[in-house]
Amino acid sequence: MTGGARRDAGALRRNIWISAFGTAARGVQIAVLFLVGRMFGPAALGQFLLGFGLHEIATGVVATGLTDGTTLLVSRRAARSGAPLDVIATALLVGVGIATLIAALVTAAAPALAHLLTGPYRALLPSLPWLAWSLVPTAIARVAFAACTGFSRLEWEAIVGGAGPAVGLVLALPIVRWAGAGVTGLFAALTAVQAGMALVALAALGPWVGFRELWAALRRPRLDRALLRFALPQGMNMALTTFVGRLDLVLLAACGVPAATVGVYGAVAAVVRELRQTRTVVSGALAPIVARHDAAGDRAAVASALARSVRGVAAVAVPLALGFVVVRRDVLALVAPGYTGETRFVLILLVGALVNCLGGLAGNFMIYLLRNRWNLANALVGALLGSVLGWLLIPRLGLTGAALAASAAAGTMTLLENLELAVLEGVRITARALRRALATLAVGAAGLAALGALGIAHGSGMGTRVAGAVVVTVAAALALRGRSRSLGGATTLIARPG
């Protein structure tokens, strides 16, 4: 193993563990939903989830493309020419500029938007300016944290940037409730928390670029065209991708589903979506390293990275998914006490999340290889397909229809990403990489279906089901050990290409 390979393997190992810790810390977001539902009621939770979903979609336009581009270009250039101030300054100026434009337009047009919000969702109208102006500090924080990641300091983005806003909201919830500010107060608190995160992110970035040098670059900007060529389509891609991920909530509200029901669905969907973080742990750690290998033209290392990282993600995602099936009704009872409606949507959402885990790294690699314009086309296809299916299925099937539309849209995007990566780059997720995971999944699903048919799982107590979930998860994890004995086993993927 060469010295460079050792350094890359060490960096990847460090990044994976940091990203894993950050993902665990992001679990505070679930606590936010639980507390909002308990402190403000299920209807307020539904309004909060819809508003926050709109905020995430807008963040895709404002910041996500710039942050992805900042990480990739900073990591590519830092080793050759020092701190790439033009990249960072361009990302900050463009992000803040777009955020300010959106905020001004939303604030001016808020009264005219009233007719788009019906029934209980009209309570969101006073929140729209807060949501819009929170985009400005969000853009600053995201870009600054992304630059830190480009300098191989992933901990700021993964841990502080991931968990910080949720922790801030948890601390603010009692104040908002005491003030009686409702949903509008929640989004005002979000704006204040994001402003604090922007200050923290700039402080973290300072040692790497120097505040004076960064300020000089901001005062006399030289726009980095490579960043803009990447970031603008990537921003639209991520906005559409986020829209697909929140499409079910938007369409449920548009179809007149009560806010309390949307709150139940959204809370469960947020828990299920956390399964995708098993992929994010690896993808976030890989970004700067794969970018450097691509710049060096080492396609063998890129192909090895995909195969080995998919195997590592599957070794974690499949056992967790099987364990979740056992306790899914208990999770539903926890986030929505007293709910007696349909529950099939939980399993459908889980299938969509698992498909994303097993195949979604192809989309990440398309970004790392600067093929993100194809991701934009895929996201557009997914958004159109999900919208059509949602309008057709939700009036007939309710929450199940929303889950089917969202999962079908996400699955279609994953399929397209894999086809394009194979055709354009000659890199693919092989059957060998997924063979053991799919076999374990099939056996586990058949066993759980048999237990369900016999009524064993449903008739037992909650403690027994939790114990059963642990047994199923551990058994599946042992079956998938192989060469990737843990997620950390994927840290060899850069060190041993081919």
N, C-alpha and C positions, 0 to 999 in steps of 0.2 A: 504494500500500500504506500503510495507516495505521500510526501509531506503535505501537499495540497489536499489530497483526499482525506488525510487525517484531520486537517483543519476543518474541511467542509463537514465531515462526519461529526466532529465535536460541536461545530456551530449548529448543525441540524439537531443534534441531541439536546443541546441547550434550548434551542427555539421550541422544540416539541414540548419539553417539560414546562417551559414558560407559558406556551399557548394552552397546554392542558390545564395549568393552574388558573389561567385567565378564564378559560371556559367554565371551570367550576365556580369561579367567582361571579361569572355572569348569571349563575343561578339566582342571584339576588333579584333579577328581573321577574322571576316567577313569584318571589315574595312580594314584589310591588303589586302584581295583579291580585294576589290573594288578599293583601291588605286593603286595596282599593275596593274589592268586592265586599269585604267584611265591614269596612268603615263607612262606605258611601252607598252600598247597595248594588245589586246586579245591573240595574238600569244605568247607573253612573259608570259601572265597569264597561258596559257595552259602548257608551259614548266615548269613554277614555280610549278604548281599544281602536275605535274607528278613527278618532283624532290622531292618535299616535301612529296608526298605520299610514295616514296621509302625510304625517311628518316624515316617516321613514322613506316614503316614495319620493318626496321632495328632496330629502337628503341625498338620494341617489343622483338626482340632477345636479345638485349644488356641489357635493363633495366627493362622492364615492369614486367617480372616474378620476378625479384629481388625486385622491389619496392612493389609488392603485398605481397610477402613473408616477407619482412621487416616489413610492417605495421602489418600483422597478428601476427608474432612471437614477435615483440617488445611489442604489446598490450597484448599478453598472458603472457609474462615473466616479464615485467617491474614491475607489482604489487607484484610479488613474490620475485624477486631477484635484483631489481634495474636496472640500465642501462645495457641492454644486448649487451655489446660491441662486442662480438664475431659475433653476427648476423650482426651488422652494418659494422664491418670491413670486414667480408666475402663478403657482398653485394658490398661494394665499390671496393674491390680488384678484384673480379670476373667481375663486370661490366666494370671497366676500362680495365681489361685485354682483355675481349672479344672485346670491342670497339677498342682498339689499334690494335688487330689482324686484325679485319675487315678493319680498316682504312689503315693499311700497305698493305694488299692484294689489296684493291681497287686502291690505289695510284700506286702500281706496275703494276696492270693489266689494268689500264685505257686506254692505247692505244689499247690494244687488244679488249676492249669492244666497240670500235667505230662501228663495223659492226652490233651491236645490236641496235644502234640508227640510225634511218633513217630520211630523210627529215629534217624538222625544228627541230626535237628533237636532232640532232647532236650538237645543241648549248649547250646542257647539258653536253657535254664531259668535258670541263674545270671545270665544277662545281662539278664533282664527288669527287675529293679529298676533297674539302671543306665540302661537305655533309658527307663524311666518317669521317673526323677528328672532325666534330662537335658532333659526337656520344660520344666522351670521356667526355667533360664537361656535356653533356646531362645525361650521366650515373651518374656522381657525383651529379648533382642537383636533379635528380629524386630520388635517394636512400636517400639522406639527407632529402629531403622534406617528403618522405615516413616514415622515422624514426620519424620525428616530428609528423606526423599523428598518429603513434603508441603510442606516448606519449600524445595523445588526444589534439594535437595542429594542428587541421585540417586547420587553416587559412593559414598557410604557403604554403601547397600544393595546396589548393583549389583556393586561391586568387593570391598569388605571383607566384607560379609555373604555374598556369593556364593562367593568363593574362600577366605575365612579358615578356615572349618571344615575344608575339604579340605587346605589347607596345614598346619594344625595336626595333622591325622591323619597326613599324610606324615611329619612330624617325629617323631611319636610311635611309628610302626610299628617302628623298630629297638629302641626301649625295650621295647615289648610283646613282641617276639620274644625279646629277651635275657632277659626275666623269665619267659618260658615261659607267659604268661598266656592265650594263645589268643584265641578269639572274645570271651570275657568281658573280657579286657584291652582289646580293641579298643573295646568299648562303654564301658568305664570311661574310656578315653582320650577318647572322644567327649564324655562328660559334662564332663570337665575342659576340653576345647577350647571347648565351648559356654559354660561359666562365664567363660572369658576373653573370648569374644565379647560376652557381656552387659556386661562392664565397659567394653569398647571402645565399644560402642553407646551406653551412657549418657554416656560422656565426649564422644562426637560430638554428642549431643543437647544437652548442657549449655549451650553458648553460645546456643542458640536459645530456650530456655525459662527458664534460670536454675535452678540446683540447689535453692536455697532455695524458690523459687516452686513447683517441681515437688514438693518434699518436703511443702510445706504443702498442696498439692492432694491428695497421697496420704494425708495424715493426716486431712483433712476432705473426703472425696470427695463430689462431686455427680455421680452417675452420668449420663452423657450418653445419653439414651434414643434419640436418632437413631443413635448408633453401635451400640447394642445391637440395634435393629430391623434394621440392616443386617448386623451382624457375626455374629449367631447363626445365621441361615439360611445366610449365606455360609460360615461355618465348616463347617457340615454339608455344604454344596455342595462345598467344596474337599476335605474328607475323603473324600467319595464319589468325586470326580474323581480324587484321588490313588489311591484304592482301585482304580478302573478302570485307571489307569496301571500299578499293581502287581499287578493281578488275576492276570495270567499266572503270576507267581512264586508267589503264594499258592496258586493252584490246582494248580500243578505239585507243590509240596510236599505239599498235601493228598492228591493222587493217588498219593503214594508214589514220585515220581520221585527218583532218587538226588541227593544234595546236590551232587555234582560236576557232574552234568548241568545242574542248576538254576544252578550257578555259571557255566557256559559260556553258557547262554541269557541269564542276567541281565546278564552283562558285555557281550554283543553288543547286547542291548536298550538298555543304558545308552548305548552309542556311538550307536546309531540315534536315540535320543531327543534327542541333542544337536542334531539337525537342527531340532527345534522351537524351539531357542533363537533361530533367525532371526526367528521371530514374537515371541518374548519381548523381543528387543532393541527392537522398535518399540512393542509394547504397554506395556512398562514406561515408555518415554519419553513415551507419549501420556497416561498416566493422569491426571496433575494438570492437563494442558492441556485435554483433552476434558471433564473435570469442570467446569472453569471456564466453558467454552462452553455446556455443558448448563445450568448455573446461570443463565447470561445468556439462555437461550432461543434461542441461535443454532443452529438445526437444520441450516442449510445448511453451516456449518463442520463439524458432526459428520458429515454425510453425505460431505463431501469428504474428511475425515480417513480414513474407512473405505476409500473407493475408492483413494485415493492410497497409503495404507499397505499395503493388500493387494498393490498393484502392486509396491511396493518389496520386500515380503517375498518375493513370487514370483520377483523378479529375482535373488534370492540362493538361495532354497531349491531351485528346480528345477535349476539347474546343479550344486549340491552333491549333490543326489540322483542325478543321472545319473552324475556322477563316482564316487560311492560304489558304484554298481552294478558298475563295472569292477573295483574292488579289494575287493569284499566278502569274497571268500575269503581274501585276504591279511590283512584285518582280523580275520577269524575265527581265522586261524592265529596272529596276534599275541596276541590275548587268550586263546586256548585252544590252546596248542601240543599237537600230537598228537591233537586231536579228529578223529574220523573218522565222526561221525554225520551225520544229515540237516542240510541247509543251506537248504532252501526257506523256513524260518521267517524268515531274514534279509530276503528280499525282501518278504515279507508285512508284517513290522514296518516296513519302509521305506515301503510304500504307506500304512500307517496314519499314520505321522509326516508324510508329505507332504500328506495330506488335512487334517491338523490345521494345517499351515502355511498352506495356501491358504484354508481356511475358518474357522479357529479364532478369528480376530480378532472374529468376531461374538459369541462368548462373552465376550470381554473388554469389548466395547462394551456388552453387556447389563449388566455389572457397573458400568461407568462411568456408565450411565444409571439406576442404582439399580433394575434389574429382576432382581436376583440371585436372587430366589425362584424364578424360572423356571429359572435355572441349576441350582438344587437339584433341581427335578423332573426335569430332563434327566439329571443325574448319577445319580439314583435309577433311572431307566430304563436308563441305560448299565450300572450295576452289576448290575441284575437280568438284563439280556440277556447280559452278559459271563459272569456266573456260570453261567447255564443252558447257554450254548454251551460254556463250559469243561468243565463236568462231562460233556457229551455228546461233545466232540471230543477231549479230551486222552487218554482211554483208547484211542481208536482211532488218532489221528494223532500223538500225542506232542507234540513241540515245535511242529510245524506247527499242530496243533489249538490250542495255547495262543496262538500268534500270531494265528490267525484269530479267536479269541474276543476278544482284546484289541483288534485293529484294527476289528472289527465294532462293538464297544461304543463305541469312541472316535469312529468315523465316524458312528454314529447320533446321538451327542450333538452333533457338529458340525452335522449336518443340522437337528436340532431348534432349535439356537441361531440358525441363519440364518433359518429360517421364523419364529421368534418375533420376531426383531429387525425383520424386514420387516413383520409384521402389527402389532406393538405400537408401533413407533417410526417406521415408514415409511422405515427406513434399510436398505439391502441391498447385498450384494456383487454388482455387476453383471457380466454376461457380458463387457462391454467391458473391465473391469478385469483379467479373467483370460484373455482371448482369446489374447493373444500367448504367455502362459506355457503354456497348454494345448497350443497348436500346437507350441511348442518341445519340450514334454515328449513329445508323440506322435511327432514326427520322431526325437527322440533315442532313445526307447524302441524304435522300429522298427529304427533303425540298430544299436543294441546287440543286439537279438534276432537280426538277420541275422548279425552277427559271431559271436554265440554258436552259431548253427546251423552256421556254417562251421568252428567249432572254433578260430577265430583267437585269441579272447581267452583261452581256457583253455590253449592250447598255448604261449603266450608266457611269457617269464620275468617275475619280479616287477617288475624295473626297467622293462620294456616296458609292463606293465599300469599302473604308477604314472604313467609318462609319458602313456599313453593316457587315464588319468583326468584328468590336468591338461588335456590337449587338449580332451577332451569338456566339461569344466567351463568352460574359457575360451570355447569356441565357443558354448555355450549362453548364457553371460553376455553375450557380444557380441550374440547374437540378441535378447536381452531388454533391451538398453540403453534404447531409446526415450526417453521423457521422464524415466524414472527411471534415470539413468546410473549410479547406485549406490544403496545403501541410504540414503546421506545425501541422495539426491535427494528422498526422502519428506519432507524438512524443509520443503518448500514447501506441504505439504498444509494447514497451519493458516493460512499467510499468504494463500493464494488460495482461499477457499471457493467452492464451486459448480463 
